[in-house]
């Protein structure tokens, strides 16, 4: 039960950290800076980031307790101050959890007391970047020793940041297509502009994810461990992850080459726009479920012995 709790709390931390990094950057590069559809004028951006920071703080705190309990053998022993102090002072996972808690609490303070706008979004993205980078010390990213250590560590950090750009954008898109009845033509235009804005960034994100994913796979599977992708628990979970990644790619391509042009053609006709947005909403929900599936698999992968260690 404790092991499952560690996996779930890793997933919660991935989700919170990725929203805190990826969503505010989306506000800056995909939403207009001025006018009624600017992120500062909408009611949900600050709430989305507060939700991300809040789940990150709770996930990192409980995650540290759960991981310490696993190491100490029981929840009672894990809650003993000595056990916690030992984990925080002797294991990389300890300080990295404290860094995520601090980044999340500072973000919550900023979100409570700073006016929404580019400065707030930039500060939240910076704190989100620190939180995403610290994930490497909670999984296999920082476990490699020897000459490849820095290559794997850097590759894993960039991998988490690139993944956060995609997942943070997905969270914002889900808020943008939430609709209770017809919207202003400005809002429809803003949604189309955001889809166009992301498709420009999207190809770069995918290239970074694949390149750094291969770096991770080089160290954790290795050129000689390919058979392990089907014969080991770690390998099978990683293969399932890659299958979900291909599904996300397919959905993202449909957004770019079919659903976004369809929305453009519908602009100006409220009935057509409503139908186009409904199709987008379904497709974005499917893509988000695949993304959550990937993060859940990675939360589990980080607790298993990789193929290269077997
Ligand atoms: C949308 C797609 C993807 C997302 C959201 C994603 C996300 C992540 C995250 C959050 C981690 C954990 C980082 C850590 O614990 O330090 C990770 C690890 C990893 N990813 Fe990805 N990834 C994606 C695609 C890929 C692809 C395409 C590959 C392979 C080419 C890949 C291979 C790996 C490997 C081998 C690991 C290490 C797992 C471990 O900790 O043992 N990922 N990924």
Boltz pocket constraint, residues with backbone or C-beta under 6 A from the ligand:
constraints:
  - pocket:
      binder: B
      contacts: [[A, 14], [A, 135], [A, 136], [A, 137], [A, 138], [A, 139], [A, 140], [A, 141], [A, 156], [A, 159], [A, 160], [A, 163], [A, 166], [A, 209], [A, 210], [A, 212], [A, 213], [A, 214], [A, 216], [A, 217], [A, 220], [A, 238], [A, 242], [A, 245], [A, 248], [A, 291], [A, 294], [A, 295], [A, 298], [A, 301], [A, 302], [A, 304], [A, 306]]
      max_distance: 6.0
